Amino acid sequence: MVEAIIVGAGHRSLCYAQYAHQHPEQFKITGVVDPIPDRRAAVQREFGLDDSMLFRDVDELCTKPKLADAIINGTMDELHVPTSLPLLEKGYHILLEKPVAISLKELNQLRAAQEKAGKVVMICHVLRYAPFYAEIKKRILDGEIGRMISLSTAEYVSYHHFATCFVRGKWGNSVDCRTSMLMAKCCHDMDLVSWMTCGSKPVRVDSFGGLRWFCRENAPADSGNHCLRDCPLVDSCDFSSKRMYLDHPERWASYVWPEFDYRKELNTPENRLAKLMEPGNPHSCCVWKCNNDQVDRQSVIVDFENGCVATHQLIADTCRADRRIHIVGTEGEIEGFMSQERFVLRKHDLRPGNDYTEETIDVKVTNAEGHGGGDLRLVEDFIARINGEEPSISSTDLCDSVIGNQLVFAADAAMFGKKRIENFDSFCEEQA
Ligand SMILES: NC(=O)c1ccc[n+]([C@@H]2O[C@H](COP(=O)([O-])OP(=O)(O)OC[C@H]3O[C@@H](n4cnc5c(N)ncnc54)[C@H](O)[C@@H]3O)[C@@H](O)[C@H]2O)c1
């Protein structure tokens, strides 16, 4: 039985904590750390916690002797490393949300602390555990496409997700949230890029992108500043808070009305409207007149030591959210869209009348499984690691999870600095 304390009792931590309900014989939530009393109370009710196991912050928890085996750290990005360092020193294993860190310096601090403590730190790069990506990785390791030549991935961020989280929402301004768009959204994809290339080292990195659409100059001529107070387009604009949120209260609700996650009785039409009418609520601000600076498109190119060239495209404002992957090897190729829960494996075929063989591999998961089935498979693997089992092929142990984050720092430096990173290793050393 692994006992865990939640640090940061928000939307992500509670997803992982569901494993305790599904497998009470393996995993138990025994405490919570969160500055918001209502959040602590909600976790206490859900998991039947003792009053003595509720803490305002990590400092308060760390004044006690070690109280559990592990921590689920689902704090916001800039708190990941500062909260994890004292917990490692105290001897906890940590399941840490992505991104690992908000700077290369912090990344190295965490690695050093983990090595010293000798504890398991696993990063929530949940896509590695989604059957879609895990099966692709298995096929690569089995040598099915030969030596990898080219890897291209793309993430399509839907117009409503982008507007809610990366224009209006808590990742809308990179200075305030301390992470770039590429880090906030595509650290998963850059992690997949490094994981799929199976140990080859990045050598050079370049990147282009920018914010072109959600800027003041693109606001419709007659638009107001506040969707619900002064905008004549409230019933027609695709980004209207009324149409996007009030008419679809389930859409991105944890971001638009986070307090109703833990005060469910307050989730009424009147209260939802009242929240959006509160002064300063970003979710009713005109989407072209926010304090946002995150890019809405970015392409990254990575040249690997083994000759493989990888590209990743982040494309915001799409109709359909999805992820795409196309890997070409010396003997075959793999191609698929994650949303379709299947991919194709093609191989050369020179028999008369043929070009290639094509096998479709189905990787279905149920609708209820978050991140294509990755969320709870990750928790299962975390528990296995704590119990001393061998790392799985998806394992997101810290030592195996940093390159993706380093690639994001390098890509952003190249894009913002308009200068290619010619030596990835030197870049990482200089910035650390
Ligand atoms: N793995 C994924 O696919 C994925 C998806 C979305 C978000 N995330 C990441 O998960 C993390 C959490 O995101 P979220 O949407 O769940 O956030 P959230 O705001 O719902 O939860 C964060 C919680 O941390 C608490 N908190 C604030 N300061 C704290 C402190 N000093 N100590 C302890 N708790 C503190 C907040 O009160 C809140 O309850 C972010 O880093 C985000 O980037 C990961």
The ligand as a MOL file (V3000), in Angstrom:
LIG
                    3D

  0  0  0     0  0            999 V3000
M  V30 BEGIN CTAB
M  V30 COUNTS 44 48 0 0 0
M  V30 BEGIN ATOM
M  V30 1 N -0.2500 16.6870 -17.2410 0
M  V30 2 C -1.0810 17.4410 -17.9230 0
M  V30 3 O -1.4670 17.0950 -19.0120 0
M  V30 4 C -1.5470 18.7550 -17.3710 0
M  V30 5 C -2.7410 19.3350 -17.8280 0
M  V30 6 C -3.1310 20.5610 -17.2790 0
M  V30 7 C -2.3290 21.1760 -16.3280 0
M  V30 8 N -1.1650 20.5930 -15.9350 0 CHG=1
M  V30 9 C -0.2790 21.2030 -14.9390 0
M  V30 10 O -0.8010 20.8760 -13.6610 0
M  V30 11 C -0.4680 21.8960 -12.7180 0
M  V30 12 C -1.7130 22.2720 -11.9400 0
M  V30 13 O -2.7030 22.7560 -12.8190 0
M  V30 14 P -4.2230 22.8030 -12.3510 0
M  V30 15 O -5.0120 23.2700 -13.5040 0
M  V30 16 O -4.5780 21.5280 -11.6730 0 CHG=-1
M  V30 17 O -4.1390 23.9750 -11.2680 0
M  V30 18 P -5.1620 24.3370 -10.1140 0
M  V30 19 O -5.1210 25.8200 -9.9720 0
M  V30 20 O -6.4940 23.6690 -10.3440 0
M  V30 21 O -4.5020 23.6690 -8.8320 0
M  V30 22 C -3.3820 24.2180 -8.1910 0
M  V30 23 C -3.6370 24.1050 -6.6980 0
M  V30 24 O -2.4560 24.5090 -6.0060 0
M  V30 25 C -2.8690 25.2330 -4.8610 0
M  V30 26 N -1.7310 26.0080 -4.3590 0
M  V30 27 C -1.3970 27.3020 -4.6250 0
M  V30 28 N -0.2810 27.6460 -3.9310 0
M  V30 29 C 0.0940 26.5250 -3.2420 0
M  V30 30 C 1.1610 26.2510 -2.3650 0
M  V30 31 N 2.0940 27.1650 -2.0550 0
M  V30 32 N 1.2470 25.0010 -1.8250 0
M  V30 33 C 0.3230 24.0560 -2.1120 0
M  V30 34 N -0.7220 24.2710 -2.9460 0
M  V30 35 C -0.8160 25.4930 -3.5140 0
M  V30 36 C -4.0340 26.0380 -5.3430 0
M  V30 37 O -4.8410 26.5450 -4.2860 0
M  V30 38 C -4.7630 25.0100 -6.1880 0
M  V30 39 O -5.6570 24.2690 -5.4070 0
M  V30 40 C 0.1290 23.0450 -13.5380 0
M  V30 41 O 1.5220 23.0240 -13.3830 0
M  V30 42 C -0.2400 22.7150 -14.9670 0
M  V30 43 O 0.7180 23.1610 -15.8950 0
M  V30 44 C -0.7860 19.4010 -16.4240 0
M  V30 END ATOM
M  V30 BEGIN BOND
M  V30 1 1 1 2
M  V30 2 2 2 3
M  V30 3 1 2 4
M  V30 4 1 4 5
M  V30 5 2 4 44
M  V30 6 2 5 6
M  V30 7 1 6 7
M  V30 8 2 7 8
M  V30 9 1 8 9
M  V30 10 1 8 44
M  V30 11 1 9 10
M  V30 12 1 9 42
M  V30 13 1 10 11
M  V30 14 1 11 12
M  V30 15 1 11 40
M  V30 16 1 12 13
M  V30 17 1 13 14
M  V30 18 2 14 15
M  V30 19 1 14 16
M  V30 20 1 14 17
M  V30 21 1 17 18
M  V30 22 2 18 19
M  V30 23 1 18 20
M  V30 24 1 18 21
M  V30 25 1 21 22
M  V30 26 1 22 23
M  V30 27 1 23 24
M  V30 28 1 23 38
M  V30 29 1 24 25
M  V30 30 1 25 26
M  V30 31 1 25 36
M  V30 32 1 26 27
M  V30 33 1 26 35
M  V30 34 2 27 28
M  V30 35 1 28 29
M  V30 36 1 29 30
M  V30 37 2 29 35
M  V30 38 1 30 31
M  V30 39 2 30 32
M  V30 40 1 32 33
M  V30 41 2 33 34
M  V30 42 1 34 35
M  V30 43 1 36 37
M  V30 44 1 36 38
M  V30 45 1 38 39
M  V30 46 1 40 41
M  V30 47 1 40 42
M  V30 48 1 42 43
M  V30 END BOND
M  V30 END CTAB
M  END
